[in-house]
Amino acid sequence: MTSLQGKIALVTGAASGIGRATAIALAQRGARVVLSDLDERKAQETIAMMVGEPPLFIRCDVSSEADVTQMFDQIRERFGQLDIACNIAGVGGRKGGPMFAPIAEAETADFDFILAVNVRGPWLCMREEMKMMTAQKSGAIVNLSSVLGKAGMAGSAPYAASKHAIIGLTKSVALEGADCGVRVNAVCPGAIATPLVDALVGEEGEARKGLTAAHPIGRLGTAEEVAQAIVWLCSDESTFVTGSELVIDGAYLAQ
Ligand SMILES: NC(=O)c1ccc[n+]([C@@H]2O[C@H](COP(=O)([O-])OP(=O)(O)OC[C@H]3O[C@@H](n4cnc5c(N)ncnc54)[C@H](O)[C@@H]3O)[C@@H](O)[C@H]2O)c1
């Protein structure tokens, strides 16, 4: 595996799950990591698990244009460059709101919240990332889609719509970056054992067993397994890979 020494990497959603594992993995490869999240306390837990140069934490709600603008102002001021951006922050639903609801019973507020975080967030971040990366003529961006970016699921229309949108954003921005040294890819994980999935189906019980059984490999994925793929997409080992959707799903979509 090649080193990421000297690279500045931004990870949104770095306080938990896939974002946490990605921040840790990027630091292990030598990158200087900027962690961003809503949850500073849990982000500090991530920092305590990291090796290498001291990471920087920036609190940012990715759905807020003002927050995203100030985050990139800080990155420009502090480092003057951005080599890697992992747009991972995302939600399965509103806190206290239903995780699964047939559309006929769904609330507009749930739809708006999911789309704001999962689509507007990466769009706002990518706008700033592309300003920096096209100017420096290099960079790698990875967005978090899902198997629900490639297939539907009853009761999950807003989430599936948000993850399909990520594929469209990724492909379009990849075309914009292709001739100026910027690669843009998406990963499409199946169910990964993180707090987001715990909130959806519980930590044990029938719903979790059903979700596990839907993956032919016979288990859920780990955040580290997704992080390794993200790090590869950010590295010089994948220099011809852009505009792609990398499925990491224990054969969920192969059925
Ligand atoms: N876990 C899975 O099975 C799975 C599968 C496919 C895709 N994904 C996607 O992977 C990404 C990470 O999911 P995870 O499972 O690690 O979830 P998680 O809940 O463990 O972590 C998500 C992180 O995002 C942060 N966050 C939420 N809203 C935010 C906002 N508005 N601004 C900034 N940060 C915010 C949370 O504080 C949290 O730290 C999400 O985009 C999710 O949709 C997850």
The ligand as an ORCA input file, in Angstrom:
! r2SCAN-3c Opt
* xyz 0 1
  N     -24.100      1.523      8.041
  C     -24.577      1.103      6.882
  O     -25.099     -0.008      6.752
  C     -24.454      1.954      5.654
  C     -24.681      1.353      4.426
  C     -24.591      2.119      3.276
  C     -24.292      3.456      3.365
  N     -24.081      4.019      4.590
  C     -23.773      5.444      4.623
  O     -22.504      5.598      5.237
  C     -22.445      6.877      5.885
  C     -21.996      6.681      7.312
  O     -22.906      5.832      7.955
  P     -22.577      5.090      9.330
  O     -23.267      3.800      9.252
  O     -21.138      5.167      9.629
  O     -23.436      6.014     10.325
  P     -23.153      6.561     11.807
  O     -24.479      6.975     12.302
  O     -22.350      5.576     12.579
  O     -22.235      7.835     11.535
  C     -22.730      8.959     10.859
  C     -22.007     10.185     11.367
  O     -22.502     11.316     10.633
  C     -22.708     12.370     11.546
  N     -23.721     13.292     11.037
  C     -25.070     13.083     10.942
  N     -25.672     14.170     10.464
  C     -24.698     15.092     10.237
  C     -24.712     16.412      9.745
  N     -25.846     17.031      9.387
  N     -23.531     17.061      9.631
  C     -22.381     16.450     10.005
  N     -22.308     15.216     10.498
  C     -23.470     14.538     10.608
  C     -23.143     11.702     12.849
  O     -22.937     12.553     13.964
  C     -22.260     10.466     12.854
  O     -21.043     10.707     13.513
  C     -23.839      7.477      5.743
  O     -23.827      8.353      4.626
  C     -24.716      6.271      5.457
  O     -25.875      6.621      4.766
  C     -24.150      3.299      5.744
*
